[in-house]
Amino acid sequence: MQDLVGLALAHARKAYPSKAFVLTRCLAESFEAEDRYVPMCVTGLPGVGKSALFKAISRVFPSDGTVSMGPEYMPFPMMSSSLFRVEGQSSPGEILRGLAGPGLYESGAGFGKAQIASARHFYVTGRCLAMIDEVQFITQSDSAISMISKALLAMTYLGKPCAYGANFSLCSRLKRRLSPELKRRLLTSLVVIVPDLPDSADWEGYLQELERAVPGVFGFEFVDKARELWILSAGVKAYVQELLLTSFEREHRRRRKVVSWETVVEAYHSAKFSTTREVVEELIVYSATGKEPSKDFKDLLCPFESDREVAYRESLAEAYRKQLGEIVTLASLSPNETRALGSVKKEAKTWIRELTSESGSPCGCGCGCG
């Protein structure tokens, strides 16, 4: 966050040194952005907080308003930053218009004209940061990577510090299919958001803030169940929230005012939480055994080297080892052990259910009943 805000502040000082300079640029017949910034790629697991980071950055900037440029001019709009969330828009032109927002004059046909008009509009409205979230939703096709790269490059032509959020799957495709030059321009400024580690002050602080938001609703201290909550969510904040919300809904239907830990365990085993539960268990199995997730879970694999990512995977594996002992590596397996490897994934998932059953599953069988 500090990096992006710092870049935006430095750009503001350079691009808007005086009213006279700004008026000259705004009223010029032609306009071209003076700077080109390498976009920051923000990536991470689903639900880890990429979108929340962009929203937090937007809140740091001043609210939209106007600035006086002198008695002979109408007040100029001031918008400071722009955050655009992709929701099915497919063309780079649509992305640019979404970033520019209201007030962009009709530039006529052609992507080049839309690009110039957007760059001028960004300058006139005083924006110093452009952000695109959920870039993977531009397209899900490998053959359309060129369209995604064109949209990301178009953002750099606005002449503003910029960032985009993308999942691991899209970053893997970009890394695999882009030319070396495009990778240099689009994948050299990286921020990999990794979940907090289970014994970290950040994880404990997050749980305390969650509990502070719902005083008296849960019948246990979140920090007392910090390790269990971390395992049942793989430390992903969105999964913790989903689990706790599912728990509350179950108690609400029973007309109970306080959520017990036993109900949290029920919620983990519930059908409603089953999709997220599969993701959590795939993460733990992959981290503990090195066995890559199935094709449906490829978005769980980080395509970039990161010390924090390594530490996170090790924490997941350590949680597994504490229950079942050391997991042997593929290199040490005999032929018989190799044939037995297929049962490792099932064993890991059974352990997770046993952990929650020991903590108070209603029936003790880990079947998800109740």
C-alpha positions as semicolon CSV with decimal commas, in nm:
position;residue;x (nm);y (nm);z (nm)
1;M;0,000;0,000;0,000
2;Q;0,279;0,241;0,091
3;D;0,452;0,180;-0,243
4;L;0,143;0,271;-0,447
5;V;0,052;0,572;-0,236
6;G;0,413;0,693;-0,250
7;L;0,420;0,659;-0,629
8;A;0,092;0,851;-0,659
9;L;0,221;1,131;-0,436
10;A;0,546;1,162;-0,633
11;H;0,348;1,169;-0,958
12;A;0,115;1,441;-0,827
13;R;0,409;1,664;-0,740
14;K;0,564;1,614;-1,081
15;A;0,250;1,627;-1,300
16;Y;0,072;1,916;-1,123
17;P;0,345;2,164;-1,021
18;S;0,133;2,479;-1,070
19;K;-0,208;2,596;-1,193
20;A;-0,050;2,763;-1,496
21;F;0,127;2,440;-1,597
22;V;-0,191;2,235;-1,553
23;L;-0,405;2,480;-1,753
24;T;-0,155;2,477;-2,037
25;R;-0,163;2,100;-2,059
26;C;-0,539;2,074;-2,023
27;L;-0,613;2,331;-2,292
28;A;-0,353;2,205;-2,541
29;E;-0,492;2,087;-2,873
30;S;-0,311;1,753;-2,852
31;F;-0,234;1,547;-2,545
32;E;0,005;1,266;-2,472
33;A;0,092;1,116;-2,134
34;E;0,448;1,205;-2,041
35;D;0,530;0,905;-1,822
36;R;0,502;0,528;-1,847
37;Y;0,476;0,329;-1,526
38;V;0,527;-0,043;-1,483
39;P;0,198;-0,173;-1,340
40;M;0,211;-0,346;-1,004
41;C;0,069;-0,699;-1,018
42;V;-0,115;-0,789;-0,696
43;T;-0,183;-1,161;-0,673
44;G;-0,265;-1,425;-0,416
45;L;-0,503;-1,705;-0,323
46;P;-0,877;-1,650;-0,375
47;G;-1,015;-1,464;-0,074
48;V;-0,676;-1,356;0,059
49;G;-0,756;-0,985;0,040
50;K;-0,655;-0,847;-0,301
51;S;-0,981;-0,659;-0,353
52;A;-0,983;-0,541;0,008
53;L;-0,634;-0,396;-0,044
54;F;-0,745;-0,196;-0,347
55;K;-1,050;-0,065;-0,163
56;A;-0,833;0,034;0,134
57;I;-0,597;0,223;-0,095
58;S;-0,892;0,407;-0,250
59;R;-1,006;0,517;0,096
60;V;-0,663;0,663;0,170
61;F;-0,700;0,913;-0,114
62;P;-0,908;1,232;-0,084
63;S;-1,276;1,211;-0,170
64;D;-1,391;1,331;-0,511
65;G;-1,435;1,706;-0,528
66;T;-1,339;2,014;-0,728
67;V;-1,049;2,258;-0,736
68;S;-1,061;2,624;-0,835
69;M;-0,839;2,716;-1,130
70;G;-0,918;3,088;-1,126
71;P;-1,219;3,321;-1,165
72;E;-1,235;3,279;-1,542
73;Y;-1,266;2,899;-1,530
74;M;-1,524;2,664;-1,395
75;P;-1,398;2,448;-1,106
76;F;-1,202;2,148;-1,227
77;P;-1,305;1,802;-1,103
78;M;-1,060;1,628;-0,872
79;M;-1,089;1,250;-0,841
80;S;-0,740;1,149;-0,716
81;S;-0,764;0,775;-0,798
82;S;-0,964;0,527;-1,003
83;L;-1,055;0,168;-0,917
84;F;-1,231;-0,044;-1,176
85;R;-1,355;-0,397;-1,109
86;V;-1,383;-0,620;-1,414
87;E;-1,722;-0,790;-1,437
88;G;-1,729;-0,946;-1,779
89;Q;-1,605;-0,653;-1,990
90;S;-1,402;-0,809;-2,266
91;S;-1,234;-0,537;-2,469
92;P;-0,944;-0,308;-2,373
93;G;-1,157;-0,011;-2,481
94;E;-1,429;-0,103;-2,234
95;I;-1,168;-0,137;-1,960
96;L;-1,033;0,210;-2,036
97;R;-1,377;0,365;-2,038
98;G;-1,456;0,191;-1,710
99;L;-1,139;0,333;-1,555
100;A;-1,208;0,681;-1,688
101;G;-1,561;0,680;-1,551
102;P;-1,827;0,950;-1,610
103;G;-1,735;1,258;-1,809
104;L;-1,520;1,094;-2,074
105;Y;-1,618;1,262;-2,400
106;E;-1,700;1,050;-2,704
107;S;-1,370;0,986;-2,876
108;G;-1,503;0,821;-3,190
109;A;-1,417;0,485;-3,332
110;G;-1,084;0,317;-3,270
111;F;-0,898;0,203;-2,962
112;G;-0,617;0,457;-3,019
113;K;-0,856;0,751;-2,994
114;A;-1,016;0,610;-2,680
115;Q;-0,671;0,572;-2,529
116;I;-0,576;0,936;-2,596
117;A;-0,911;1,062;-2,468
118;S;-0,877;0,854;-2,151
119;A;-0,524;0,981;-2,084
120;R;-0,640;1,344;-2,117
121;H;-0,945;1,276;-1,900
122;F;-0,727;1,120;-1,630
123;Y;-0,501;1,424;-1,629
124;V;-0,782;1,681;-1,628
125;T;-0,958;1,510;-1,338
126;G;-0,638;1,503;-1,133
127;R;-0,612;1,128;-1,090
128;C;-0,277;0,994;-0,981
129;L;-0,345;0,622;-0,954
130;A;-0,527;0,367;-1,171
131;M;-0,626;0,023;-1,044
132;I;-0,799;-0,270;-1,214
133;D;-0,929;-0,557;-1,002
134;E;-1,026;-0,912;-1,104
135;V;-0,839;-0,894;-1,435
136;Q;-0,886;-1,270;-1,486
137;F;-1,254;-1,205;-1,564
138;I;-1,166;-1,020;-1,884
139;T;-1,144;-1,363;-2,043
140;Q;-1,095;-1,725;-1,939
141;S;-0,943;-1,833;-2,270
142;D;-0,572;-1,906;-2,320
143;S;-0,607;-1,780;-2,678
144;A;-0,711;-1,435;-2,555
145;I;-0,404;-1,361;-2,341
146;S;-0,312;-1,100;-2,602
147;M;-0,636;-0,916;-2,522
148;I;-0,551;-0,910;-2,151
149;S;-0,198;-0,787;-2,215
150;K;-0,336;-0,516;-2,445
151;A;-0,574;-0,399;-2,172
152;L;-0,294;-0,390;-1,913
153;L;-0,062;-0,204;-2,148
154;A;-0,340;0,044;-2,224
155;M;-0,352;0,123;-1,852
156;T;0,018;0,212;-1,859
157;Y;-0,045;0,457;-2,147
158;L;-0,260;0,666;-1,914
159;G;0,068;0,796;-1,773
160;K;-0,029;0,723;-1,412
161;P;0,102;0,486;-1,146
162;C;-0,110;0,175;-1,184
163;A;-0,182;-0,169;-1,042
164;Y;-0,392;-0,470;-1,128
165;G;-0,524;-0,763;-0,927
166;A;-0,517;-1,113;-1,074
167;N;-0,542;-1,468;-0,945
168;F;-0,261;-1,725;-0,958
169;S;-0,414;-1,895;-1,261
170;L;-0,402;-1,584;-1,480
171;C;-0,051;-1,497;-1,362
172;S;0,061;-1,848;-1,457
173;R;-0,084;-1,805;-1,805
174;L;0,076;-1,463;-1,847
175;K;0,410;-1,597;-1,731
176;R;0,384;-1,893;-1,968
177;R;0,255;-1,720;-2,280
178;L;0,384;-1,362;-2,283
179;S;0,699;-1,267;-2,469
180;P;1,005;-1,177;-2,258
181;E;0,949;-0,808;-2,335
182;L;0,585;-0,813;-2,225
183;K;0,675;-1,006;-1,911
184;R;0,930;-0,737;-1,834
185;R;0,663;-0,469;-1,873
186;L;0,379;-0,646;-1,692
187;L;0,527;-0,895;-1,443
188;T;0,832;-0,731;-1,287
189;S;0,657;-0,536;-1,012
190;L;0,495;-0,805;-0,799
191;V;0,308;-0,817;-0,470
192;V;0,214;-1,170;-0,362
193;I;-0,037;-1,149;-0,077
194;V;0,009;-1,446;0,157
195;P;-0,218;-1,540;0,450
196;D;-0,090;-1,462;0,799
197;L;0,097;-1,743;0,973
198;P;-0,086;-1,917;1,259
199;D;0,153;-1,802;1,533
200;S;0,186;-1,445;1,407
201;A;0,072;-1,132;1,585
202;D;-0,109;-1,032;1,265
203;W;-0,329;-1,343;1,275
204;E;-0,411;-1,291;1,640
205;G;-0,480;-0,923;1,580
206;Y;-0,712;-1,007;1,291
207;L;-0,912;-1,248;1,504
208;Q;-0,938;-0,989;1,780
209;E;-1,074;-0,735;1,533
210;L;-1,327;-0,989;1,403
211;E;-1,447;-1,063;1,754
212;R;-1,466;-0,693;1,836
213;A;-1,704;-0,651;1,541
214;V;-1,950;-0,909;1,684
215;P;-1,941;-0,864;2,063
216;G;-2,123;-1,134;2,259
217;V;-2,223;-1,335;1,950
218;F;-1,972;-1,619;1,994
219;G;-1,936;-1,821;2,312
220;F;-1,558;-1,856;2,292
221;E;-1,258;-1,630;2,250
222;F;-1,135;-1,632;1,891
223;V;-0,770;-1,614;2,001
224;D;-0,819;-1,926;2,214
225;K;-0,914;-2,112;1,897
226;A;-0,659;-1,935;1,677
227;R;-0,482;-2,251;1,565
228;E;-0,805;-2,442;1,492
229;L;-0,954;-2,150;1,301
230;W;-0,634;-2,118;1,100
231;I;-0,640;-2,487;1,003
232;L;-1,011;-2,485;0,916
233;S;-0,963;-2,184;0,688
234;A;-0,600;-2,232;0,579
235;G;-0,550;-1,885;0,722
236;V;-0,748;-1,720;0,441
237;K;-0,946;-1,431;0,586
238;A;-1,246;-1,467;0,354
239;Y;-1,276;-1,835;0,450
240;V;-1,270;-1,750;0,823
241;Q;-1,549;-1,499;0,772
242;E;-1,751;-1,747;0,566
243;L;-1,709;-2,017;0,833
244;L;-1,814;-1,787;1,117
245;L;-2,109;-1,652;0,920
246;T;-2,225;-2,005;0,838
247;S;-2,197;-2,089;1,207
248;F;-2,407;-1,787;1,303
249;E;-2,675;-1,876;1,049
250;R;-2,705;-2,228;1,191
251;E;-2,751;-2,097;1,546
252;H;-2,992;-1,828;1,426
253;R;-3,217;-2,091;1,270
254;R;-3,219;-2,267;1,608
255;R;-3,314;-1,938;1,775
256;R;-2,996;-1,937;1,980
257;K;-2,825;-1,609;2,060
258;V;-2,471;-1,738;2,117
259;V;-2,263;-1,943;1,872
260;S;-2,072;-2,231;2,029
261;W;-1,747;-2,383;1,904
262;E;-1,936;-2,706;1,838
263;T;-2,152;-2,517;1,590
264;V;-1,842;-2,383;1,414
265;V;-1,730;-2,745;1,372
266;E;-2,073;-2,834;1,234
267;A;-2,052;-2,544;0,993
268;Y;-1,713;-2,665;0,866
269;H;-1,867;-3,004;0,783
270;S;-2,185;-2,854;0,636
271;A;-2,291;-2,868;0,274
272;K;-2,291;-2,489;0,253
273;F;-1,921;-2,475;0,341
274;S;-1,827;-2,779;0,131
275;T;-1,679;-2,590;-0,166
276;T;-1,451;-2,385;0,057
277;R;-1,369;-2,695;0,263
278;E;-1,241;-2,867;-0,052
279;V;-1,010;-2,573;-0,120
280;V;-0,874;-2,577;0,237
281;E;-0,807;-2,949;0,225
282;E;-0,641;-2,930;-0,117
283;L;-0,409;-2,660;0,019
284;I;-0,311;-2,871;0,319
285;V;-0,257;-3,188;0,117
286;Y;-0,046;-3,005;-0,142
287;S;0,164;-2,837;0,125
288;A;0,215;-3,157;0,326
289;T;0,280;-3,402;0,043
290;G;0,398;-3,196;-0,253
291;K;0,124;-3,359;-0,460
292;E;-0,010;-3,093;-0,697
293;P;-0,381;-3,012;-0,673
294;S;-0,615;-3,145;-0,939
295;K;-0,690;-2,930;-1,242
296;D;-0,993;-2,781;-1,068
297;F;-0,764;-2,629;-0,804
298;K;-0,473;-2,501;-1,014
299;D;-0,544;-2,149;-0,889
300;L;-0,393;-2,258;-0,555
301;L;-0,042;-2,277;-0,702
302;C;0,169;-1,961;-0,676
303;P;0,365;-1,907;-1,001
304;F;0,625;-1,681;-0,837
305;E;0,899;-1,752;-0,585
306;S;0,822;-1,590;-0,251
307;D;0,978;-1,644;0,090
308;R;0,646;-1,567;0,256
309;E;0,468;-1,818;0,034
310;V;0,723;-2,085;0,128
311;A;0,674;-2,006;0,499
312;Y;0,297;-2,029;0,458
313;R;0,312;-2,368;0,286
314;E;0,547;-2,492;0,556
315;S;0,303;-2,381;0,825
316;L;0,026;-2,580;0,657
317;A;0,255;-2,883;0,632
318;E;0,366;-2,845;0,993
319;A;0,006;-2,842;1,110
320;Y;-0,041;-3,171;0,927
321;R;0,280;-3,327;1,060
322;K;0,193;-3,245;1,419
323;Q;-0,107;-3,475;1,386
324;L;0,022;-3,757;1,167
325;G;0,402;-3,746;1,194
326;E;0,653;-3,675;0,921
327;I;0,535;-3,726;0,561
328;V;0,787;-3,921;0,352
329;T;0,904;-3,771;0,024
330;L;0,854;-3,924;-0,319
331;A;1,229;-3,982;-0,354
332;S;1,230;-4,220;-0,057
333;L;0,929;-4,429;-0,156
334;S;0,960;-4,795;-0,243
335;P;0,738;-4,936;-0,522
336;N;0,487;-5,055;-0,262
337;E;0,489;-4,715;-0,092
338;T;0,445;-4,544;-0,428
339;R;0,129;-4,747;-0,488
340;A;0,011;-4,643;-0,144
341;L;0,061;-4,272;-0,215
342;G;-0,289;-4,248;-0,358
343;S;-0,425;-4,284;-0,007
344;V;-0,228;-3,984;0,130
345;K;-0,480;-3,730;0,009
346;K;-0,768;-3,922;0,168
347;E;-0,567;-3,962;0,489
348;A;-0,501;-3,588;0,511
349;K;-0,866;-3,502;0,469
350;T;-0,958;-3,765;0,729
351;W;-0,714;-3,602;0,971
352;I;-0,880;-3,263;0,931
353;R;-1,216;-3,417;1,014
354;E;-1,064;-3,600;1,312
355;L;-0,917;-3,273;1,439
356;T;-1,257;-3,106;1,438
357;S;-1,428;-3,414;1,582
358;E;-1,186;-3,408;1,876
359;S;-1,273;-3,042;1,922
360;G;-1,641;-3,121;1,961
361;S;-1,813;-3,267;1,653
362;P;-2,175;-3,344;1,736
363;C;-2,150;-3,714;1,651
364;G;-1,776;-3,763;1,672
365;C;-1,760;-3,938;1,335
366;G;-1,654;-3,647;1,118
367;C;-1,925;-3,722;0,869
368;G;-2,074;-3,377;0,867
369;C;-2,404;-3,474;1,017
370;G;-2,608;-3,230;1,218
